[in-house]
Amino acid sequence: QVQLVESGGGLVQAGDSLRLSCVASDVASGRTFSRSAMGWFRQAPGKEREFVASISRIGQVTYYVDSVKGRFTISRDNAKNTLYLQMNSLKPEDTAVYYCAARAISIATRVDEYDDWGQGTQVTVSS
């Protein structure tokens, strides 16, 4: 199991930028951050949790939901056990609680494919 803690959320205006971070700590399972594919998901009030972006173990492969392509960038620093989501040109429809998630080995895009989740960080974009 990997413990995840997100930070970096806040209240911004449309067009602004934010960078979310997710720090991972390794627990007894032996699966380290660098062996985990990682993802960002978000959940708006009254809606289901949805995929935002994911990244492979060493960062060579990334996937994005169409609505954030060209605006958001997922990255990772395995030496720091940290996952990032750079969010530019934010829109009111990006308002949600953002979660990072980890899974063993291979990159994925579905909520049910991820094993470990953080507690979330709120992003609110005003118009």
Backbone torsions as a table, in degrees:
resi	resn	phi	psi	omega
1	GLN	NA	139.1	177.6
2	VAL	-113.1	128.2	177.4
3	GLN	-90.3	133.5	-172.9
4	LEU	-125.7	136.8	178.0
5	VAL	-131.9	117.6	179.3
6	GLU	-91.5	154.6	174.0
7	SER	-155.0	169.0	174.2
8	GLY	105.6	-5.0	178.2
9	GLY	-71.0	172.1	178.7
10	GLY	169.8	-172.7	178.4
11	LEU	-104.3	120.8	-179.5
12	VAL	-133.8	170.3	176.3
13	GLN	-96.2	157.6	176.9
14	ALA	-54.8	135.4	-178.5
15	GLY	94.9	-14.4	179.4
16	ASP	-78.1	176.6	179.5
17	SER	-124.2	154.1	171.8
18	LEU	-143.7	151.7	171.5
19	ARG	-122.3	119.6	175.6
20	LEU	-90.9	146.5	175.6
21	SER	-125.7	152.3	177.6
22	CYS	-139.9	112.9	-179.5
23	VAL	-99.1	132.9	-178.0
24	ALA	-108.8	136.9	172.5
25	SER	-118.3	138.7	-174.8
26	ASP	-88.0	140.4	178.2
27	VAL	-117.8	-176.6	-164.0
28	ALA	-61.0	-12.4	-176.4
29	SER	-62.6	-21.2	180.0
30	GLY	88.0	-5.0	178.7
31	ARG	-85.7	115.3	-176.9
32	THR	-90.2	164.2	178.3
33	PHE	-53.2	-44.3	-176.7
34	SER	-67.4	-15.3	176.7
35	ARG	-94.8	1.9	-175.9
36	SER	-108.4	131.4	164.2
37	ALA	-73.8	147.1	-173.7
38	MET	-126.5	153.4	178.3
39	GLY	-144.9	157.8	170.0
40	TRP	-113.2	135.9	176.1
41	PHE	-130.9	165.2	177.2
42	ARG	-143.7	154.8	179.2
43	GLN	-140.2	116.4	176.8
44	ALA	-89.4	158.3	-179.6
45	PRO	-56.8	130.4	178.2
46	GLY	77.1	5.1	-178.7
47	LYS	-121.1	162.6	176.6
48	GLU	-76.5	156.3	175.3
49	ARG	-65.3	136.4	-177.2
50	GLU	-129.3	152.8	177.9
51	PHE	-69.0	139.9	174.4
52	VAL	-115.4	-54.7	-177.0
53	ALA	-160.3	155.7	175.1
54	SER	-145.9	160.8	-175.0
55	ILE	-144.1	141.9	-179.5
56	SER	-74.2	175.9	-171.2
57	ARG	-58.7	-39.8	-179.4
58	ILE	-110.5	10.8	170.4
59	GLY	85.3	10.6	-175.6
60	GLN	-82.8	-15.5	179.9
61	VAL	-127.1	134.0	176.5
62	THR	-135.0	148.5	174.3
63	TYR	-127.8	149.0	177.9
64	TYR	-137.0	149.0	168.0
65	VAL	-72.0	147.7	-173.2
66	ASP	-56.8	-35.3	-173.5
67	SER	-69.0	-13.7	180.0
68	VAL	-114.9	-4.2	-179.4
69	LYS	-58.8	133.8	-179.0
70	GLY	85.6	-11.8	179.5
71	ARG	-114.8	-36.8	-177.6
72	PHE	-107.9	147.4	175.7
73	THR	-134.0	123.8	175.4
74	ILE	-95.0	140.8	177.8
75	SER	-152.4	169.9	-179.5
76	ARG	-147.7	152.9	174.4
77	ASP	-126.8	99.3	-175.6
78	ASN	-67.2	-26.2	177.7
79	ALA	-68.4	-25.0	-179.9
80	LYS	-106.7	3.8	-177.8
81	ASN	53.3	41.6	-173.5
82	THR	-130.5	137.2	175.0
83	LEU	-109.3	144.1	-178.9
84	TYR	-126.6	155.1	167.6
85	LEU	-137.3	106.0	175.2
86	GLN	-85.0	121.4	-176.8
87	MET	-117.8	114.9	178.9
88	ASN	-112.8	162.1	177.6
89	SER	49.1	50.4	-175.7
90	LEU	-64.7	146.8	-179.6
91	LYS	-122.1	156.2	177.7
92	PRO	-55.1	-32.7	-179.9
93	GLU	-72.0	-5.7	173.5
94	ASP	-83.7	-5.9	-179.9
95	THR	-61.6	124.8	-177.0
96	ALA	-179.1	170.7	165.4
97	VAL	-87.7	128.7	-177.6
98	TYR	-103.7	131.4	-178.3
99	TYR	-119.5	140.7	167.1
100	CYS	-100.5	154.9	-175.4
101	ALA	-146.8	153.6	-178.8
102	ALA	-128.5	149.6	173.3
103	ARG	-147.6	157.2	-178.0
104	ALA	-71.1	134.0	165.1
105	ILE	70.1	-83.1	-162.2
106	SER	-97.5	147.9	179.6
107	ILE	-65.5	148.1	-178.0
108	ALA	-153.5	168.6	-175.6
109	THR	-128.6	-3.9	-177.6
110	ARG	-100.0	144.7	178.8
111	VAL	-55.4	-44.1	-174.1
112	ASP	-74.8	-1.4	177.9
113	GLU	-92.3	-6.3	-176.5
114	TYR	-104.2	141.8	-172.9
115	ASP	-97.8	-37.7	-171.9
116	ASP	-122.1	138.0	-174.8
117	TRP	-132.9	147.0	170.7
118	GLY	-83.3	-178.1	-176.5
119	GLN	-87.4	-12.8	176.9
120	GLY	95.7	155.3	175.2
121	THR	-137.0	135.3	-174.4
122	GLN	-81.5	130.7	171.9
123	VAL	-119.3	123.8	178.9
124	THR	-125.4	125.0	-178.4
125	VAL	-116.3	118.2	179.8
126	SER	-93.8	150.9	-178.0
127	SER	-89.4	NA	NA
